[in-house]
Amino acid sequence: MAAAFAPSTTLRLRPYSTLRCLSFYPKNLTKPYPVFPPLIRRSPISPRRLFSSVISGALHSGERTKSELAEKQMGEMGSKVGEFRKKLKIVDVKGGPNEGLDRVGQMIVVAGWVRTLRAQSSVTFIEVNDGSCLSNMQCVMTSDAEGYDQVKSGLITTGASIWIQGNVVPSQGSKQKVELKVNKIVLVGKSDPSYPIQKKRVSREFLRTKAHLRPRTNTFGAVARVRNALAYATHKFFQENGFIWISSPIITASDCEGAGEQFCVTTLIPSSREAAESPVDAIPKTKDGLIDWSQDFFEKPAFLTVSGQLNAETYATALSNVYTFGPTFRAENSNTSRHLAEFWMIEPELAFADLKDDMACATAYLQYVVRYILDNCKEDMDFFNTWIEKGIIDRLSTVAERDFVQLSYTDAIELLIKAKKKFEFPVKWGCDLQSEHERYLTEEAFGGCPVIVSDYPKIGELIGGSQREERLEYLEGRLDELKLNRDSYWWYLDLRHYGSVPHAGFGLGFERLVQFATGVENIRDAIPFPRTPGSVEF
């Protein structure tokens, strides 16, 4: 076997800084296998012999062993690839129960970005953060430290990236248990004086215009870490409970929700910079003046998916319990604090299951991920509890520990009508429950218990779960009711011909879960780069 590496120019990294890895070719391959572009002119001999003819010949003759050849080649032409090691992070130092006291006396290296720099007559204090935790590492530096001239000259400022080596010592201050006595400092990347993330607080609206820099703030760094923990806990829950993760397609010809608010995917309009200059009459049309989709890439209209549910259902009828977790899209012209054009969905599907099984799964999942972040993101959760939503830890603890209440939609409406409270949105049977109604049910009617409302009428935009329709005739009727083309769903209908089973599932918007877990009010702050009407920056 042989692997070849070569420099490759790319827009993502500086030229000649990347590697291209060629696959290992089987010995009996007799013609070129186009996995990667060839690095040299094609040869009639096999790709295996093309890249390693000397090695291959020696091995076939039995002259030398593989290890001998490898050692000889490394000695003459290269060196062994180094071992990958996890780098020490600030969280590794300060995140333990002793908050770093167990590392006193150790010499360590910290690499990160300057949050603040305060110079006094004989000592300089630099707060460094590497993103691994909320806490900064306070670095104490005197004039005898190597590289001090970079500080004295003003090269190192807020926002600069630096590399620091020093000894962990007990802190003289009250805000932290340990600090770093600096031996050496290296400026890695300087920061321009216009750096917008200074010590003073700025609005989240302003930070949305600086989405490339906002993760360096306390709030968005904490949101990113909790989002990561929720994603990890999501996979952990489903994997531990026997679910198989399915990669549902992003491009589809179906509309799962029947809302018609989809982004079209087409190559009829030129891509990249040419799109802005392309005339409308360049789009091919039929004799009737309609768009000629037969000349498009997929030869039919295609869209960005709004849900992976239909695809998950197909695999649930073969693998039993599955889930999807990926990006979805909706071209809804909404500028509210609860809507995004691009968002992530968690969508499990359970075969041989009904609505009760579905509710039990949703309850167990939510309690699992909430408990996970309470146990594993304590510093960030304390921050949210202090600065974002006071009482959020108690609220989440209630969700994780208390039983969920289940009531029907009709009972929920009756409770709201009888409530001695004036709602902004009037309540009547058939209305879609608003946030104020949901809060009343959970916080007042049931004393903080989580509530599951079942048996919704066919109204509004439903976010939740259901038992899927396994009966063919009813499903066909529903498609006709929504005026959806049966031909686009032939494969979905086809499942009902071959061993159809009762199955259920739910969909959970991941960004709304992040909001729920962190307390951030605007969903645009729950995703790294929000996509909304009129906004596709970054």
Disulfide bonds with the S-S distance in Angstrom:
none
